[in-house]
Amino acid sequence: MAASWRRLLAGAAGLALILLLVPIGRRALAAASTTAPEQAKSYSTSQYLSPVALHLSTDGLRLYVVCEDGDRVLAVDTHTRQVVQQVRVGHRPQGIATSPDGKTLYVSNEWDSTVTEIDAESFQARRTLATGAGPVGITTDRAGRVLYVANTRGDDVSLIDLATGNERKRLEAGHFPEYVARAHNGRRIYVANLLVRGPYDQPPTSELTVIDPDQQKVTARIVIPGVIQLRHIAELPAGAGGALVVPFMRPKNLNPLVQVRQGWYLTHGIAVVRPTSQSAEGVQKFQVSEVLLDDIDRNYADGFGSAATPDGRWALVTASGADIVSVVDTAKLNRALRAAQPSQPEALANRLDLARQFVVRRLRTGRNPTAVEISPDSRFAYIANRMDDTISVIDMGTMQTAGIIDLGGPKAISRWRHGERLFFDASYSEQGQMACATCHPHGGLSDGLAWSLETPQLGRDVVENKTLLGIDGTSPFKWNGMNPDLETQDGPRSASYIFRSQGFSGSEVKDLAGFILSLRLPPSPHLARSGELTEAQARGQDIFFRSRTTAGKLIPPQDRCYYCHAPVSHYTSRVRMNVGTATQYDTIQAFDVPQLEGVAMKPPYLHNGEAQDLEEIWTKFNPDDKHGITSDMDKVQLNDLIEFLKTL
Amino acid sequence: MIFGKKRDHRREAILPKSWWRWSAASRSCARLLLGLLTFAASGAAAQTPPLYTRWVNYTPANGLPAGEVFCVTVDGPRVWAGTKHGLALLEDGRVKKVFTTADGMVSNVVMSVAVDKETGDVWIAALGGASVYSAGQFRNYTSLSSGLANDLVYGVAVQGRYVWFATAAGASRLNADDGSWSIFNETNAPFQEPWAYSIAASKQKVYIAAWGGGVVVYDIAGHYWRPYTDPDGEMEIVLYRNQGLIHNIVSSVSYNPETEMFWASTYFGLSGYDGRQWHNYLTKDSGLISNFINGVRSRGDAVWACTQGGLSELDYKTNTWVTYRPDKKTGRGEILITHPNGKKSRMETPTSLAHNYILNMDFQGQDIWVATARGLSHGLRQP
């Protein structure tokens, strides 16, 4: 009864606030939702460089370093190991490629949705090329005529004609394509997709997209079962088997989280992908094997960068959560794969005793190693340490660290930077299985999976992972709304139930929370730069704020969109509501109202992730109009509403 | 008539007996050769478009999932045939693969297929939703999981970065770049009836066949709609021959970029519009074999009508009609030619279309592919 009264009072207060503010104007409400964060004021993101991508010049004399926080590209002299040039690029640069003659660099700017073209000699920006939404991975074709850019938020690949600078076409990729690589022979472009789409109650399936640059078409979509977060792609030379090596994370998200203690809940490894034959319909087929790089008693979380020596003898894979680079002997890897039962690929993919057969070294890097590059003469490997603003230099002959290149970032570590380091650090979890970034990749996204948290019963209380982008001012947290702030969310409870370890100290939790609350959503690709809504979006906005049904009947306030998704507080009323989405497998009926900002980039939807698209929220899971009055709307109106939501 | 149905005993008498021991197929070939020679000698051949004298048929007997073939789309060397029980891919003269819901396709009843020449993706309209087949994988769109207007999808066309769908509740348009959907129906476009049966696209316009609503045309640059309807409304007669669209029940549209005409097939005759004038055809005043037309395609100087009584071609350069259909009694092929002067001639071919009920067709170089109610037919021109 008391809870009912509290809900009623909360609802009444919310309604009063909404009724007070609606007359101010809808635009004003929308603007109010983007005010400065309250809790993250004392945390600054400035100055740090955060190297995330590397590229060596053909002669190996220059190492180009892309710095995502510094919005710049550095050129390092590999002999002196000094930064010799730098150039500012767009916002949050992520990927780099060079023209075949090495005279031009191309750098993707994720938040600007552009590519900066740079003269490699003068190190001056020449022009800016428009791409799709959220460009990251980038490469040219063999002739250097077409630039291939993976657009993370567009789920596609832009093909840019470098003669004109115009986008020629876009090809559909998988979900959140992040990194690309051109085959040594130039006949294929590979695209690794970070996220997956599929039924919430099934194991995930990742896609490695293959583009034929001659046809400029997608010619294969390689299925990598049971894994997510495909990252950098390394190709072994033909003499070493010609396979691709792609790091992944292999989650057991549908098992109860108590299984973390068994050391097998989140595992990390590589997909080994080989071209084989063509199918009857002319599609190139590939053989996919999965092996873990983890050991039985130690995980190497968050595989990120991968590279192979020119002779293919070694493959290097960075574990960005473990501050480790694993050195794989590819001959031993091939032997292990040949010895495995081909009829039991799943068993192979889960073996924690296999890595010791082919991982010959675990070398410590700096904090949060990301990209790795190997010199053309195979003597050195360079590893970008995002959280140190350094490059580790590995002597491939001795398999020892030969030096650290200081990129010149600030030496003082702010609390914000400290929180960021904690975010990427898997050492706080049982056997190093996970960092915050493991389930919130690419700087705080939701991994798009439904997880069986807390309840030690298979299949009960499965909840969809939430994004961490733009959550400041949206407390409480968790789907049950039980955590009033992030300190509670990330404190002892997380240590007990998720990390299964001692967890973070009190001050660490504060810094981590400060960092997380500072995370911002990238601009919506669905909203014009001017902020003007299209006709459909404007119609959808009217529907969002409507108070009457299509037939003119008054909609009770609690059944209006903006009642629960109040624009004044990031489109959430910050209370728990029962909207009829609980299932027989849920212990509770009411869930924390999620904020709608950035809703387009975080499928699936609803507390358990059973709605794969925005449409399904209403077409499948709102049969009784408990999740707002929507049954009176036709498909045109529903489409319009969704177009508006995608602008948030 | 070039060949009579009755055996000519006078000819039989002067031919050696071994002639009649030939197989039926050999005799048919010989008859075709003689027919063509006679036809050429008559001088009529110069007035006639090239003829399709050989047919290769695909049915369940040689790999097609069903006899009922609703659509056929040529994609270079590949041919996609949408049937009642799945989508067949043909290449090198055989059915290479049949796709069904077991492969991930949204439905087995495939009504239309369009290939995006830029991406190579194959878009599929089906009774149950829409699918795109891209590099070995299907992605599905239904009214529950996407902005698609309705799950009865009869037609699909690719226009630049947009994919258009003809559905039972209007036309849907998917922007492949940003994933946004638009729906056009009686509430926001001049659809008298929102039931859309077919879509054709040019660089400037999108043409929609509306069942009961005529042809509705969208101007891409101007973002406006223009309807073309029957001036005499629902009347099933034509008062003046070229007064406008022949009837509002339009089953299919086709745009011909070479002539810049669009053609509309109706259940009451064939209509074409050249931007200024209508060109209408009925059985009573042309060589059209039936006014009940399921589909239309136009290329070069010809328009092809897929009718319930056979496949009729109008070569409007020579104003000659040619109809292909199987001879129900003999099972051989029949070619009916209506010459510009109104004279008619008939030829037999040893092979024939799989059935006279034609639903759709497409071109593959000089060849044609024809979807019928009893199989898919591959027509090859006479050498």
Interface residues (C-beta under 8 A of the other chain):
Chain A: G132 G154 D155 D156 K169 R170 L171 E172 E207 T209 V210 Q215 Q216 K217 V218 T219 A220 R221 V223 S279 A280 E281 G282 V283 P525 H526 A536 Q612 D613 E615 E616 T619 K620 D634 K635 V636 L638 N639 I642 E643 K646
Chain B: R78 L89 E91 K96 K97 E118 T119 G120 D121 V132 S134 A135 G136 Q137 S143 L144 S145 S146 G147 L148 A149 N150 R161 A169 A176 D177 D178 G179 S180 W181 S182 I183 N185 T187 N188
